[in-house]
Amino acid sequence: MAYLGDTIGKLGFGLMRLPKKGEEIDVAQVKEMVDRFMAAGFTYFDTAWAYPGSEDAIRQALVERYPRESFQLATKNAAWIECNTREEAIAQFETSLRQTGAGYFDFYLLHNLGEQRTHFFDDYDMWSFVQDKKREGLIKHVGFSFHSTPEELEEILKLHPEMEFVQLQINYADWENPAIQSRRCYEIARKYGKPIIIMEPVKGGMLATPPEAVTELFRRAAPEASVASWAVRYAASLEGIITVLSGMSNIEQMEDNLSFMKDFRALSQDERKVVDEAQRILRSIPIVPCTTCDYCAKVCPNDIGISGSFTAMNYVTLYGNLEIAKTQEEWLVVRHGRRRAGDCIGCGKCEQACPQHIAIREELAKVVQTFG
């Protein structure tokens, strides 16, 4: 299946962050973005049942305006969201078919496997369901997106060799980030011969505005190139890639991506050295040195989301983006069923368990000051 990367092109249109007019998706602008994307020779579109309004918008902007065989459409099943039965999980597929009007999906993903979410796909036997739909011709290729440890990724790939591809968060900032482990997850996927779709190459937009020292480094190396282009090209230069998804939110972002991806050129050795220096700069910025081993969580009597709080705090330190950091804290702490930093009772058991010898109580107090 690796040939699909040649057919699709190195750039995929991620539909998670579409432009809006007020609270509604700006379908007129999405149509123009789709037109420019297709005109440049790119054909891969990535949506999900869980992206509000996205499937409906891409039906209007793409499916109803282009021949079905001229593009590839991917969507996802999130069996861990609002599903208490197998029938409810299966209903997401039927809803996606209806909302997109696509007739079939070129790529269908079990969405966001990892941690406590994976068992829902096991409990509802979604693995066999997607294979059934593939035999019926309603799905062309089956895979999954993943956010967790390389060890868990390997376990899933051992249990489910029928999965044809994986979608991973990969970017130069997270390549050695212990909270993401992009490199090791990439290596596991390669070990099992799975083609990779890359998500978050610009880390939710944060690598478009990295710390000033990184911005200056890139501008000195290539004054005419956008800072974001370094992140996308870094991801697209890896081997075994089907496509790199960019969650474009306006025509300007679309045009920037097309300017350097239409005639894609992998990073040269000199450019790789520039990215190496950017990674060194990021590592030099003092952050909470949490490796997300979660030994602290095992002994915390109040079930505080300690590592998630620190990951969110590090977003503020590195990128100065409080809004995205708050989203991370909500996801990594509250949505994972943990209590927030303000509920810490200061017992200190976590500090006795921490291999990194972090002053956890002191750092949690900073989290409270930052996030409330």
Residue frames relative to the residue before (quaternion, step in Angstrom):
aa qw qx qy qz dx dy dz
M 1.0000 0.0000 0.0000 0.0000 0.00 0.00 0.00
A 0.4496 0.7151 -0.4476 0.2936 3.60 1.20 -0.17
Y 0.5546 0.6280 -0.3902 0.3817 3.58 1.18 -0.55
L 0.5439 0.6436 -0.4036 0.3566 3.60 1.12 -0.54
G 0.5797 0.5862 -0.3814 0.4181 3.57 1.10 -0.58
D 0.6548 0.4983 -0.3083 0.4773 3.57 1.06 -0.73
T 0.6669 0.5064 -0.3005 0.4567 3.56 1.04 -0.78
I 0.7299 0.4557 -0.2371 0.4510 3.56 0.88 -0.98
G 0.3998 -0.6644 0.5299 0.3434 3.57 0.87 -0.90
K 0.6139 -0.6308 0.3584 0.3112 3.52 -1.14 0.69
L 0.7199 0.4120 -0.2444 0.5022 3.62 1.21 -0.29
G 0.0924 -0.7756 0.6233 0.0382 3.55 -0.95 1.00
F 0.4131 -0.7041 0.5285 0.2330 3.56 -1.12 0.75
G 0.1873 -0.7845 0.5857 0.0797 3.56 -0.44 1.26
L 0.2316 -0.8311 0.5004 0.0730 3.56 -0.68 1.15
M 0.3779 0.7484 -0.4691 0.2775 3.57 1.16 0.53
R 0.7950 0.2528 -0.1025 0.5418 3.58 1.06 -0.76
L 0.0794 0.8375 -0.5330 0.0905 3.57 0.74 1.07
P 0.5959 -0.5779 0.4081 0.3800 3.61 -1.14 0.56
K 0.1932 -0.7959 0.5678 0.0828 3.54 -1.12 0.68
K 0.2069 -0.6870 0.6738 0.1767 3.48 -1.41 0.41
G 0.7872 -0.0605 -0.0108 0.6137 3.53 -0.15 1.26
E 0.7948 -0.2465 0.2101 0.5132 3.57 -0.71 -1.08
E 0.6675 0.5135 -0.2845 0.4581 3.58 1.27 -0.30
I 0.5464 -0.5930 0.4764 0.3505 3.57 -1.17 0.60
D 0.3970 -0.7120 0.5385 0.2134 3.56 -0.96 0.97
V 0.1997 -0.8334 0.5047 0.1039 3.58 0.22 1.30
A 0.6053 0.5634 -0.3656 0.4273 3.62 1.01 -0.70
Q 0.6815 0.4626 -0.2900 0.4873 3.58 0.95 -0.84
V 0.6076 0.5438 -0.3493 0.4615 3.58 1.08 -0.69
K 0.6209 0.5409 -0.3396 0.4545 3.59 0.99 -0.77
E 0.6705 0.4860 -0.3029 0.4717 3.58 0.90 -0.89
M 0.6354 0.5212 -0.3276 0.4661 3.58 1.03 -0.77
V 0.6352 0.5224 -0.3193 0.4709 3.57 0.99 -0.86
D 0.6555 0.5228 -0.3178 0.4428 3.58 0.89 -0.91
R 0.6793 0.4795 -0.2966 0.4698 3.59 0.88 -0.87
F 0.6287 0.5431 -0.3194 0.4559 3.55 1.04 -0.81
M 0.6923 0.4655 -0.2706 0.4804 3.58 0.86 -0.99
A 0.6428 0.5383 -0.3248 0.4377 3.59 0.97 -0.81
A 0.6655 0.4935 -0.2897 0.4793 3.55 1.18 -0.61
G 0.6012 -0.6087 0.3408 0.3898 3.58 1.27 -0.01
F 0.5604 0.5870 -0.3944 0.4310 3.59 1.26 0.21
T 0.1413 -0.8519 0.5042 -0.0110 3.55 -0.94 0.91
Y 0.6186 0.5752 -0.3409 0.4126 3.63 1.23 -0.09
F 0.0456 -0.7974 0.6008 -0.0343 3.56 -0.79 1.12
D 0.1359 -0.8172 0.5599 0.0152 3.56 -0.82 1.05
T 0.0738 0.7801 -0.6153 0.0859 3.55 -0.60 1.17
A 0.1853 -0.7710 0.5931 0.1393 3.60 -1.27 -0.29
W 0.6134 -0.5333 0.4433 0.3780 3.52 -1.23 0.56
A 0.7209 0.4752 -0.2439 0.4416 3.58 1.01 -0.83
Y 0.5868 0.5433 -0.3932 0.4538 3.63 1.24 0.01
P 0.3707 -0.7767 0.4510 0.2364 3.63 -0.15 1.22
G 0.8578 0.1348 -0.1301 0.4787 3.54 -0.82 1.07
S 0.5279 0.6849 -0.3948 0.3105 3.58 1.21 -0.39
E 0.6731 0.4949 -0.3120 0.4525 3.59 0.87 -0.90
D 0.6468 0.5092 -0.3169 0.4710 3.57 1.01 -0.78
A 0.6564 0.5207 -0.3119 0.4481 3.59 0.97 -0.87
I 0.6963 0.4562 -0.2983 0.4670 3.59 0.90 -0.83
R 0.5431 0.5696 -0.4163 0.4553 3.61 1.15 -0.32
Q 0.7106 0.4584 -0.2629 0.4646 3.57 0.87 -0.97
A 0.7432 0.4463 -0.2288 0.4428 3.56 0.92 -0.95
L 0.8019 0.2677 -0.1094 0.5228 3.57 1.09 -0.72
V 0.7494 0.4535 -0.2610 0.4058 3.56 0.42 -1.26
E 0.7284 0.4286 -0.2410 0.4771 3.57 0.94 -0.87
R 0.7342 0.4391 -0.2196 0.4690 3.60 1.26 -0.21
Y 0.7632 0.2889 -0.1662 0.5535 3.61 1.24 -0.26
P 0.5838 -0.5626 0.4344 0.3922 3.61 -1.11 0.55
R 0.5705 -0.6425 0.3858 0.3359 3.56 -0.89 0.93
E 0.6928 0.4863 -0.2953 0.4430 3.61 0.95 -0.74
S 0.6012 0.6092 -0.3522 0.3786 3.61 1.23 -0.17
F 0.7798 0.2326 -0.1375 0.5647 3.61 1.24 -0.11
Q 0.3196 -0.6971 0.5989 0.2308 3.53 -1.36 0.26
L 0.1148 -0.7976 0.5912 0.0343 3.57 -0.84 1.01
A 0.1018 -0.7798 0.6169 0.0304 3.54 -0.91 1.01
T 0.0647 0.7620 -0.6443 0.0021 3.54 -1.13 0.68
K 0.3697 -0.7652 0.5103 0.1316 3.56 -1.28 0.30
N 0.3055 -0.7294 0.5907 0.1602 3.50 -1.30 0.60
A 0.1145 -0.7983 0.5907 0.0264 3.57 -0.67 1.15
A 0.1399 -0.8482 0.5073 0.0602 3.57 0.36 1.26
W 0.6393 0.5419 -0.3207 0.4413 3.59 1.22 -0.38
I 0.6443 0.4903 -0.3280 0.4868 3.62 1.26 -0.04
E 0.8763 -0.0948 0.0413 0.4705 3.55 -0.76 1.14
C 0.5582 0.5804 -0.4087 0.4295 3.59 1.08 0.68
N 0.0896 -0.8004 0.5922 0.0267 3.55 -0.85 1.03
T 0.7630 0.2283 -0.1443 0.5872 3.56 1.30 -0.16
R 0.6408 -0.5052 0.4074 0.4101 3.55 -1.30 0.29
E 0.6251 0.5546 -0.3388 0.4324 3.56 1.01 -0.77
E 0.6557 0.4991 -0.3185 0.4684 3.58 1.00 -0.75
A 0.6358 0.5145 -0.3299 0.4714 3.59 1.05 -0.71
I 0.6512 0.5113 -0.3035 0.4716 3.57 0.97 -0.87
A 0.6067 0.5857 -0.3491 0.4087 3.57 1.07 -0.76
Q 0.5589 0.5946 -0.3944 0.4224 3.60 1.15 -0.50
F 0.6322 0.5299 -0.3311 0.4580 3.58 1.01 -0.78
E 0.6726 0.4893 -0.2961 0.4695 3.57 0.87 -0.94
T 0.6303 0.5250 -0.3319 0.4658 3.59 1.02 -0.76
S 0.6570 0.5128 -0.3121 0.4560 3.57 0.96 -0.85
L 0.6221 0.5295 -0.3368 0.4682 3.58 1.02 -0.77
R 0.6838 0.4848 -0.2848 0.4651 3.55 0.92 -0.92
Q 0.7062 0.4835 -0.2810 0.4342 3.59 0.81 -0.97
T 0.7160 0.4243 -0.2579 0.4907 3.59 1.01 -0.73
G 0.2515 -0.7838 0.5226 0.2221 3.56 1.11 -0.69
A 0.3933 0.7871 -0.4148 0.2319 3.56 1.30 0.26
G 0.4460 -0.6989 0.4579 0.3207 3.60 1.16 -0.43
Y 0.7515 -0.1547 0.1179 0.6304 3.55 1.05 -0.82
F 0.3561 -0.7133 0.5562 0.2346 3.57 -1.29 0.27
D 0.4361 -0.6930 0.5109 0.2618 3.54 -0.89 0.94
F 0.7723 0.0671 -0.0206 0.6313 3.55 1.09 -0.80
Y 0.0186 -0.7816 0.6235 -0.0027 3.58 -0.86 0.96
L 0.1366 -0.8267 0.5455 0.0167 3.53 -0.74 1.12
L 0.3507 -0.6203 0.6500 0.2641 3.50 -1.24 0.62
H 0.3447 -0.8402 0.4049 0.1062 3.48 -0.42 1.39
N 0.8873 -0.0033 -0.0034 0.4611 3.53 -0.99 1.02
L 0.1036 0.7951 -0.5827 0.1321 3.56 0.68 1.12
G 0.5125 0.6228 -0.4899 0.3309 3.52 -1.24 0.53
E 0.8340 0.1718 -0.1543 0.5012 3.52 -1.28 0.60
Q 0.8255 -0.2332 0.1581 0.4890 3.58 -1.00 -0.81
R 0.5557 0.6390 -0.3892 0.3624 3.61 1.24 -0.08
T 0.5918 0.6334 -0.3691 0.3351 3.59 1.04 -0.74
H 0.6485 0.5727 -0.3414 0.3673 3.56 0.90 -0.87
F 0.5640 0.5969 -0.4006 0.4065 3.61 1.13 -0.49
F 0.6586 0.4975 -0.3064 0.4742 3.59 1.00 -0.80
D 0.6278 0.5061 -0.3212 0.4966 3.57 1.18 -0.59
D 0.6733 0.5203 -0.2992 0.4318 3.56 0.83 -1.05
Y 0.7585 0.3567 -0.1886 0.5118 3.58 0.98 -0.87
D 0.3550 -0.7679 0.4614 0.2672 3.58 1.36 0.10
M 0.1281 0.8178 -0.5430 0.1412 3.53 0.82 1.05
W 0.5204 0.6382 -0.4069 0.3953 3.58 1.24 -0.38
S 0.7092 0.4200 -0.2646 0.5006 3.58 0.89 -0.88
F 0.5913 0.5820 -0.3725 0.4158 3.59 1.07 -0.65
V 0.6989 0.4611 -0.2945 0.4606 3.60 0.80 -0.93
Q 0.6174 0.5244 -0.3546 0.4669 3.59 1.10 -0.57
D 0.6075 0.5416 -0.3459 0.4669 3.57 1.08 -0.70
K 0.6832 0.4826 -0.2838 0.4687 3.57 0.91 -0.91
K 0.6034 0.5379 -0.3588 0.4667 3.55 1.12 -0.57
R 0.6535 0.5068 -0.3126 0.4674 3.60 0.96 -0.84
E 0.6674 0.4922 -0.2921 0.4765 3.57 1.15 -0.65
G 0.5122 -0.6652 0.4066 0.3603 3.58 1.26 -0.20
L 0.5183 0.6489 -0.4146 0.3720 3.58 1.24 0.16
I 0.7303 0.2059 -0.1660 0.6298 3.56 1.36 -0.18
K 0.3105 -0.7563 0.5467 0.1809 3.57 -0.92 0.90
H 0.8038 0.0191 0.0309 0.5937 3.59 0.91 -0.92
V 0.2027 -0.7956 0.5671 0.0655 3.57 -0.93 0.99
G 0.1648 0.7701 -0.6049 0.1175 3.55 -0.99 0.89
F 0.3188 -0.7363 0.5510 0.2294 3.56 -1.19 -0.41
S 0.3443 -0.6794 0.5987 0.2477 3.51 -1.30 0.46
F 0.1659 -0.8298 0.5326 -0.0154 3.52 -1.04 0.82
H 0.0336 0.7626 -0.6449 0.0382 3.54 -1.07 0.91
S 0.5525 0.5709 -0.4659 0.3895 3.58 -0.09 1.23
T 0.7711 -0.3811 0.2613 0.4381 3.56 -1.24 -0.45
P 0.6028 -0.5568 0.4155 0.3923 3.60 -1.16 0.43
E 0.5989 0.5644 -0.3642 0.4360 3.59 1.08 -0.62
E 0.6796 0.4663 -0.2942 0.4838 3.58 0.95 -0.83
L 0.6000 0.5519 -0.3579 0.4553 3.59 1.06 -0.68
E 0.6635 0.5007 -0.3087 0.4623 3.57 0.92 -0.90
E 0.6295 0.5400 -0.3372 0.4454 3.58 0.98 -0.77
I 0.6606 0.5007 -0.3056 0.4685 3.59 0.96 -0.89
L 0.6801 0.4911 -0.2987 0.4549 3.58 0.90 -0.89
K 0.6091 0.5293 -0.3518 0.4744 3.60 1.11 -0.56
L 0.7098 0.4638 -0.2569 0.4637 3.56 0.93 -0.93
H 0.8093 0.2092 -0.0736 0.5439 3.58 1.08 -0.68
P 0.0433 -0.8326 0.5521 -0.0118 3.58 0.41 1.20
E 0.5644 0.6148 -0.3834 0.3955 3.59 1.23 -0.29
M 0.5246 0.6223 -0.4237 0.3975 3.59 1.21 -0.25
E 0.3498 -0.8030 0.4572 0.1547 3.56 -0.68 1.14
F 0.8016 0.0147 0.0176 0.5974 3.61 1.15 -0.49
V 0.2224 -0.7463 0.6056 0.1639 3.55 -1.31 0.25
Q 0.2546 -0.7381 0.6057 0.1533 3.54 -1.22 0.60
L 0.0319 -0.8396 0.5378 -0.0704 3.55 -0.53 1.25
Q 0.4499 -0.6401 0.5470 0.2977 3.55 -1.25 0.55
I 0.1413 0.7909 -0.5757 0.1520 3.56 -0.47 1.23
N 0.2605 0.7221 -0.6179 0.1699 3.54 -0.93 0.98
Y 0.6687 -0.5394 0.3144 0.4038 3.58 -1.15 0.41
A 0.6297 0.5354 -0.3453 0.4445 3.62 1.12 -0.52
D 0.7523 0.3875 -0.1992 0.4941 3.58 1.07 -0.75
W 0.3609 0.7693 -0.4746 0.2295 3.59 1.27 -0.04
E 0.7974 0.1456 -0.0728 0.5810 3.59 0.98 -0.86
N 0.3541 0.7423 -0.4925 0.2845 3.60 1.25 0.33
P 0.4062 -0.7488 0.4596 0.2511 3.64 -0.52 1.09
A 0.6313 0.5337 -0.3421 0.4468 3.58 1.17 -0.40
I 0.7542 0.3399 -0.1812 0.5318 3.61 1.21 -0.48
Q 0.0755 -0.8484 0.5140 0.1017 3.57 1.01 -0.94
S 0.0287 0.8478 -0.5270 0.0512 3.56 0.87 0.99
R 0.6696 0.5146 -0.3218 0.4280 3.59 0.79 -0.96
R 0.7081 0.4646 -0.2841 0.4495 3.58 0.73 -0.98
C 0.6338 0.5042 -0.3413 0.4771 3.61 1.02 -0.68
Y 0.6167 0.5364 -0.3346 0.4692 3.58 1.03 -0.79
E 0.6790 0.4994 -0.2929 0.4514 3.58 0.88 -0.94
I 0.6245 0.5218 -0.3424 0.4696 3.61 1.05 -0.68
A 0.6506 0.5073 -0.3230 0.4637 3.59 0.90 -0.85
R 0.6531 0.5035 -0.3059 0.4759 3.59 1.00 -0.80
K 0.6124 0.5676 -0.3377 0.4345 3.56 1.04 -0.81
Y 0.7521 0.3608 -0.1939 0.5163 3.57 1.02 -0.82
G 0.5294 -0.6954 0.3716 0.3131 3.55 1.27 0.37
K 0.4495 0.6989 -0.4501 0.3269 3.58 1.14 0.54
P 0.4187 -0.6701 0.5479 0.2746 3.60 -0.85 0.92
I 0.2866 -0.7910 0.5310 0.1012 3.55 -1.07 0.79
I 0.1736 -0.7029 0.6779 0.1274 3.51 -1.16 0.80
I 0.2651 -0.7854 0.5430 0.1346 3.57 -0.77 1.02
M 0.0866 -0.7572 0.6457 0.0465 3.53 -1.03 0.93
E 0.8219 0.2469 -0.2023 0.4719 3.55 -1.31 0.40
P 0.1757 0.8070 -0.5510 0.1198 3.66 0.82 0.80
V 0.7346 0.3305 -0.2060 0.5556 3.57 1.22 -0.52
K 0.4470 -0.7383 0.4106 0.2942 3.56 1.34 0.44
G 0.7282 -0.4408 0.2397 0.4668 3.54 0.73 1.12
G 0.7107 -0.4446 0.2473 0.4860 3.57 1.18 0.54
M 0.5393 0.6646 -0.4009 0.3268 3.58 1.18 -0.32
L 0.6704 0.4769 -0.3161 0.4725 3.60 1.11 -0.52
A 0.5078 0.5725 -0.4450 0.4651 3.56 1.29 0.28
T 0.7678 0.1571 -0.1013 0.6129 3.57 1.26 -0.44
P 0.0517 0.8272 -0.5562 0.0614 3.62 0.53 1.13
P 0.7326 -0.3573 0.2821 0.5061 3.64 -1.19 -0.09
E 0.6532 -0.5775 0.3257 0.3657 3.56 -1.05 0.81
A 0.6270 0.5466 -0.3476 0.4326 3.58 1.00 -0.75
V 0.6495 0.4942 -0.3126 0.4860 3.59 1.07 -0.72
T 0.6273 0.5372 -0.3294 0.4577 3.58 0.98 -0.83
E 0.6696 0.4976 -0.2954 0.4656 3.58 0.90 -0.94
L 0.6124 0.5552 -0.3419 0.4470 3.58 1.03 -0.78
F 0.7023 0.4606 -0.2734 0.4689 3.58 0.81 -0.98
R 0.6596 0.5134 -0.3175 0.4478 3.58 0.97 -0.79
R 0.6254 0.5164 -0.3396 0.4763 3.58 1.07 -0.64
A 0.6867 0.4988 -0.2839 0.4461 3.57 0.97 -0.86
A 0.7965 -0.0288 0.0596 0.6010 3.60 1.02 -0.80
P 0.2196 -0.8335 0.4916 0.1243 3.61 0.24 1.25
E 0.6941 0.4959 -0.2804 0.4402 3.58 1.08 -0.69
A 0.6507 0.5378 -0.3086 0.4383 3.62 1.22 -0.39
S 0.4803 -0.6379 0.5095 0.3206 3.56 -1.09 0.65
V 0.5920 -0.5674 0.4309 0.3768 3.56 -1.18 0.51
A 0.6349 0.5439 -0.3294 0.4389 3.58 1.02 -0.80
S 0.5998 0.5947 -0.3712 0.3857 3.60 1.04 -0.69
W 0.5974 0.5617 -0.3637 0.4420 3.59 1.07 -0.63
A 0.6700 0.5032 -0.3013 0.4551 3.59 0.96 -0.87
V 0.6827 0.4785 -0.2995 0.4639 3.60 0.86 -0.90
R 0.6791 0.4859 -0.2979 0.4626 3.60 0.90 -0.88
Y 0.5803 0.5660 -0.3728 0.4516 3.60 1.11 -0.63
A 0.6906 0.4705 -0.2795 0.4729 3.58 0.85 -0.98
A 0.7017 0.4854 -0.2741 0.4438 3.57 0.88 -0.95
S 0.6149 0.5678 -0.3439 0.4258 3.61 1.22 -0.35
L 0.5304 0.6318 -0.4100 0.3892 3.60 1.25 -0.22
E 0.4927 -0.6556 0.4856 0.3027 3.56 -1.18 0.56
G 0.7908 0.3477 -0.2393 0.4433 3.56 -1.24 0.49
I 0.4890 0.6799 -0.4149 0.3556 3.58 1.25 0.39
I 0.3654 -0.6962 0.5726 0.2320 3.57 -0.97 0.89
T 0.7451 -0.2492 0.1990 0.5857 3.56 0.79 -1.07
V 0.3489 -0.7011 0.5825 0.2178 3.54 -1.34 0.34
L 0.2900 -0.7805 0.5335 0.1487 3.56 -0.60 1.15
S 0.0521 -0.7635 0.6427 0.0352 3.53 -0.99 0.86
G 0.3107 -0.7717 0.5309 0.1613 3.55 -0.65 1.16
M 0.0522 -0.8565 0.5134 -0.0090 3.55 0.28 1.28
S 0.2300 -0.8239 0.5142 0.0618 3.54 -0.84 1.08
N 0.7964 0.0837 -0.0689 0.5950 3.60 1.23 -0.07
I 0.6946 -0.4826 0.3356 0.4147 3.55 -1.30 0.26
E 0.6162 0.5609 -0.3532 0.4254 3.59 1.02 -0.71
Q 0.6549 0.4858 -0.3112 0.4882 3.58 0.96 -0.81
M 0.6178 0.5393 -0.3404 0.4601 3.58 1.01 -0.75
E 0.6871 0.4855 -0.2891 0.4568 3.58 0.83 -0.97
D 0.6257 0.5287 -0.3433 0.4595 3.58 1.02 -0.74
N 0.6734 0.4948 -0.2987 0.4611 3.58 0.86 -0.94
L 0.6641 0.5024 -0.3117 0.4575 3.58 0.91 -0.84
S 0.6167 0.5935 -0.3506 0.3802 3.58 1.03 -0.76
F 0.7934 0.2719 -0.1572 0.5215 3.61 1.02 -0.65
M 0.6850 0.4752 -0.2952 0.4667 3.60 1.25 -0.16
K 0.5247 0.6483 -0.4236 0.3535 3.60 1.16 -0.41
D 0.7554 0.1341 -0.0844 0.6359 3.55 1.01 -0.82
F 0.1212 -0.8696 0.4739 0.0680 3.53 0.65 1.21
R 0.0532 -0.7629 0.6444 -0.0008 3.50 -1.10 0.92
A 0.4169 -0.7150 0.5042 0.2465 3.57 -0.67 1.12
L 0.6261 -0.5393 0.4020 0.3945 3.56 -1.19 0.50
S 0.3932 -0.6941 0.5529 0.2406 3.55 -1.02 0.84
Q 0.6867 -0.4555 0.3447 0.4496 3.58 -1.25 0.14
D 0.6553 0.5027 -0.3178 0.4657 3.59 0.96 -0.81
E 0.6604 0.4934 -0.3146 0.4705 3.59 0.99 -0.76
R 0.6073 0.5437 -0.3539 0.4587 3.58 1.07 -0.63
K 0.6251 0.5322 -0.3308 0.4654 3.57 1.07 -0.72
V 0.6142 0.5324 -0.3429 0.4708 3.58 1.10 -0.69
V 0.6650 0.4824 -0.3041 0.4823 3.59 0.92 -0.86
D 0.5937 0.5563 -0.3612 0.4555 3.61 1.05 -0.71
E 0.6661 0.4904 -0.2987 0.4760 3.57 0.98 -0.85
A 0.6148 0.5338 -0.3482 0.4646 3.61 1.05 -0.70
Q 0.6464 0.5065 -0.3154 0.4756 3.57 1.00 -0.80
R 0.6325 0.5275 -0.3308 0.4607 3.59 1.03 -0.78
I 0.6378 0.5245 -0.3268 0.4598 3.58 0.98 -0.83
L 0.6571 0.5067 -0.3145 0.4611 3.58 0.91 -0.89
R 0.6624 0.5034 -0.3108 0.4596 3.59 0.98 -0.81
S 0.6594 0.5346 -0.3102 0.4281 3.59 1.11 -0.60
I 0.5731 0.5838 -0.3865 0.4258 3.59 1.23 -0.35
P 0.4220 -0.7388 0.4580 0.2575 3.61 -0.64 1.06
I 0.0607 0.7749 -0.6229 0.0889 3.54 -0.64 1.19
V 0.6397 -0.4673 0.4044 0.4571 3.56 -1.29 0.04
P 0.3273 -0.8057 0.4594 0.1808 3.63 -0.45 1.17
C 0.2010 0.8077 -0.5216 0.1878 3.56 0.91 0.98
T 0.2338 -0.7814 0.5660 0.1198 3.59 -0.90 0.94
T 0.4205 -0.7344 0.4252 0.3209 3.59 1.34 0.14
C 0.2504 0.7691 -0.5453 0.2201 3.59 0.99 0.76
D 0.2599 -0.8278 0.4554 0.1996 3.57 1.31 -0.50
Y 0.2509 0.7410 -0.5680 0.2557 3.58 1.03 0.70
C 0.5997 0.5728 -0.3479 0.4372 3.56 1.12 -0.73
A 0.6530 0.5365 -0.3185 0.4293 3.58 0.96 -0.87
K 0.6351 0.5630 -0.3294 0.4138 3.56 1.10 -0.71
V 0.7647 0.3482 -0.1886 0.5085 3.59 1.15 -0.55
C 0.5078 0.6633 -0.4273 0.3457 3.61 1.23 -0.20
P 0.3409 -0.7723 0.4961 0.2032 3.63 -0.57 1.09
N 0.7330 0.4123 -0.2323 0.4886 3.59 1.22 -0.37
D 0.4244 -0.7536 0.4248 0.2674 3.56 1.35 0.29
I 0.1773 0.7924 -0.5516 0.1910 3.56 0.89 1.02
G 0.4014 -0.6950 0.5416 0.2501 3.59 -1.03 0.78
I 0.0871 -0.8659 0.4911 0.0376 3.54 0.54 1.23
S 0.7215 0.4355 -0.2801 0.4597 3.61 0.63 -1.03
G 0.6339 0.5274 -0.3337 0.4568 3.59 1.02 -0.71
S 0.6250 0.5326 -0.3264 0.4681 3.56 1.06 -0.77
F 0.6822 0.4867 -0.2887 0.4630 3.58 0.97 -0.86
T 0.6115 0.5375 -0.3512 0.4625 3.58 1.04 -0.70
A 0.6636 0.4932 -0.2979 0.4772 3.58 0.94 -0.89
M 0.6421 0.5225 -0.3207 0.4604 3.58 0.98 -0.81
N 0.6511 0.5183 -0.3162 0.4555 3.59 1.00 -0.78
Y 0.5599 0.5764 -0.3878 0.4515 3.60 1.17 -0.49
V 0.6527 0.5050 -0.3125 0.4704 3.58 0.96 -0.86
T 0.6743 0.5127 -0.2980 0.4401 3.57 0.86 -0.97
L 0.7439 0.4323 -0.2314 0.4541 3.57 0.82 -0.99
Y 0.8411 0.2249 -0.0641 0.4876 3.56 0.82 -0.99
G 0.3884 -0.7620 0.4526 0.2523 3.58 1.25 -0.14
N 0.5370 0.6297 -0.3938 0.3999 3.56 1.23 0.38
L 0.2143 -0.8261 0.5118 0.0986 3.55 0.04 1.33
E 0.6210 0.5659 -0.3503 0.4140 3.59 0.99 -0.77
I 0.6944 0.4428 -0.2770 0.4950 3.59 0.84 -0.95
A 0.6154 0.5489 -0.3481 0.4459 3.58 1.03 -0.72
K 0.6393 0.5129 -0.3251 0.4718 3.59 1.00 -0.76
T 0.6187 0.5323 -0.3352 0.4707 3.57 1.06 -0.73
Q 0.6472 0.5152 -0.3103 0.4684 3.56 1.01 -0.83
E 0.6540 0.5054 -0.3247 0.4599 3.59 0.94 -0.84
E 0.6276 0.5336 -0.3316 0.4598 3.57 1.01 -0.82
W 0.7035 0.4629 -0.2706 0.4665 3.57 0.90 -0.97
L 0.7609 0.4271 -0.2239 0.4341 3.59 0.67 -1.10
V 0.7376 0.3628 -0.2198 0.5254 3.59 1.14 -0.50
V 0.7803 0.3669 -0.2078 0.4619 3.56 0.31 -1.27
R 0.7219 0.4433 -0.2612 0.4628 3.60 0.79 -1.02
H 0.6552 0.4714 -0.3151 0.4993 3.58 1.24 -0.28
G 0.5690 -0.6539 0.3533 0.3519 3.56 1.28 0.31
R 0.5222 0.6230 -0.4204 0.4031 3.58 1.22 0.40
R 0.4880 -0.6408 0.5024 0.3143 3.55 -1.29 0.30
R 0.5436 -0.6526 0.4345 0.2998 3.53 -1.17 0.68
A 0.7259 -0.4853 0.2871 0.3939 3.53 -1.31 0.48
G 0.6252 0.5745 -0.3379 0.4060 3.58 1.07 -0.68
D 0.6455 0.5216 -0.3227 0.4551 3.58 1.25 -0.28
C 0.3981 0.7194 -0.4751 0.3136 3.59 1.30 0.11
I 0.2703 -0.7788 0.5480 0.1420 3.59 -0.91 0.93
G 0.4927 -0.7236 0.3918 0.2831 3.58 1.29 0.16
C 0.3078 0.7897 -0.4909 0.2015 3.60 1.11 0.55
G 0.4044 -0.7565 0.4369 0.2707 3.61 1.17 -0.51
K 0.4137 0.7170 -0.4804 0.2897 3.62 1.19 0.02
C 0.6081 0.5758 -0.3454 0.4236 3.58 1.06 -0.74
E 0.6665 0.5147 -0.3029 0.4463 3.57 0.95 -0.86
Q 0.6257 0.5283 -0.3372 0.4644 3.59 1.09 -0.61
A 0.7161 0.4494 -0.2466 0.4738 3.59 1.16 -0.66
C 0.5873 0.6409 -0.3583 0.3405 3.60 1.18 -0.49
P 0.3642 -0.7503 0.5060 0.2200 3.64 -0.60 1.08
Q 0.6802 0.4866 -0.2852 0.4682 3.58 1.20 -0.51
H 0.3696 -0.7640 0.4562 0.2676 3.58 1.34 0.01
I 0.2256 0.7837 -0.5364 0.2172 3.56 0.97 0.90
A 0.4097 -0.6628 0.5659 0.2695 3.55 -1.11 0.74
I 0.1599 -0.8707 0.4561 0.0911 3.53 0.56 1.25
R 0.6574 0.5130 -0.3340 0.4394 3.59 0.88 -0.83
E 0.6458 0.5169 -0.3102 0.4685 3.56 1.01 -0.81
E 0.6838 0.4781 -0.2883 0.4697 3.57 0.93 -0.88
L 0.6269 0.5270 -0.3432 0.4599 3.61 1.04 -0.67
A 0.6001 0.5497 -0.3570 0.4586 3.58 1.11 -0.63
K 0.6378 0.5090 -0.3227 0.4796 3.60 1.08 -0.70
V 0.6041 0.5510 -0.3462 0.4600 3.55 1.10 -0.71
V 0.6472 0.5173 -0.3135 0.4641 3.57 0.96 -0.89
Q 0.6452 0.5198 -0.3182 0.4607 3.59 0.98 -0.83
T 0.7067 0.4748 -0.2576 0.4569 3.56 1.01 -0.82
F 0.8196 0.2665 -0.1053 0.4962 3.57 0.80 -1.04
G 0.5048 -0.6671 0.4202 0.3516 3.57 1.24 -0.26
